Amino acid sequence: MKVSEIMSRDVEIANPNQTIAEIARCMADRQIGFLPVGDNDRLVGTITDRDLVVRGLAGGLGGDAKVREVMSRDVKYCFEDEDVDYVTRNMGQVQVRRLPVVNRDKRLTGVISLGDASLADTAAAGAGLKKVSRPGGAHAH
């Protein structure tokens, strides 16, 4: 099964100049915890609800701080024509639960989560989640 068959296509894109309060409201309204960050038609990062709390609030920043101050700049992504099994295993290796999805022109087309993958391929998603859930790793703060 291809990523394009299960990914979420209705994706909001955060701007690095937006405030973290705006992004927190957006996440609350949409009941999501992850947004790709784009600038001038380029994917420049991602921001999670955890980034807002750990890098923002716990770091002493107020709601007027900019997304660029708390976002993850190390952009991990996958291609929409890749197999879900391969992508979920890769998600486990890099310890992320969600990835922006791009086409071969590197244009954002959606987001895939381990939750999306679990609906399509329980075994692959489970293998990815097992690796993501282990303590430590590059994205542990």
Secondary structure in CASP SS format (residue, H / E / C, confidence):
PFRMAT SS
TARGET T0000
AUTHOR 0000-0000-0000
METHOD secondary structure of the structure
MODEL  1
M C 1.00
K E 1.00
V H 1.00
S H 1.00
E H 1.00
I C 1.00
M C 1.00
S E 1.00
R C 1.00
D C 1.00
V C 1.00
E C 1.00
I C 1.00
A E 1.00
N C 1.00
P C 1.00
N C 1.00
Q C 1.00
T E 1.00
I H 1.00
A H 1.00
E H 1.00
I H 1.00
A H 1.00
R H 1.00
C H 1.00
M H 1.00
A H 1.00
D H 1.00
R H 1.00
Q C 1.00
I C 1.00
G C 1.00
F E 1.00
L E 1.00
P E 1.00
V E 1.00
G E 1.00
D E 1.00
N C 1.00
D C 1.00
R E 1.00
L E 1.00
V E 1.00
G E 1.00
T E 1.00
I E 1.00
T E 1.00
D H 1.00
R H 1.00
D H 1.00
L H 1.00
V H 1.00
V H 1.00
R H 1.00
G H 1.00
L H 1.00
A C 1.00
G C 1.00
G C 1.00
L C 1.00
G C 1.00
G C 1.00
D C 1.00
A C 1.00
K E 1.00
V H 1.00
R H 1.00
E H 1.00
V C 1.00
M C 1.00
S E 1.00
R C 1.00
D C 1.00
V C 1.00
K C 1.00
Y C 1.00
C E 1.00
F E 1.00
E C 1.00
D C 1.00
E C 1.00
D E 1.00
V H 1.00
D H 1.00
Y H 1.00
V H 1.00
T H 1.00
R H 1.00
N H 1.00
M H 1.00
G H 1.00
Q H 1.00
V H 1.00
Q C 1.00
V C 1.00
R C 1.00
R E 1.00
L E 1.00
P E 1.00
V E 1.00
V E 1.00
N C 1.00
R C 1.00
D C 1.00
K C 1.00
R C 1.00
L E 1.00
T E 1.00
G E 1.00
V E 1.00
I E 1.00
S E 1.00
L H 1.00
G H 1.00
D H 1.00
A H 1.00
S H 1.00
L H 1.00
A H 1.00
D C 1.00
T H 1.00
A H 1.00
A H 1.00
A H 1.00
G H 1.00
A H 1.00
G H 1.00
L H 1.00
K H 1.00
K H 1.00
V H 1.00
S C 1.00
R C 1.00
P C 1.00
G C 1.00
G C 1.00
A C 1.00
H C 1.00
A C 1.00
H C 1.00
END
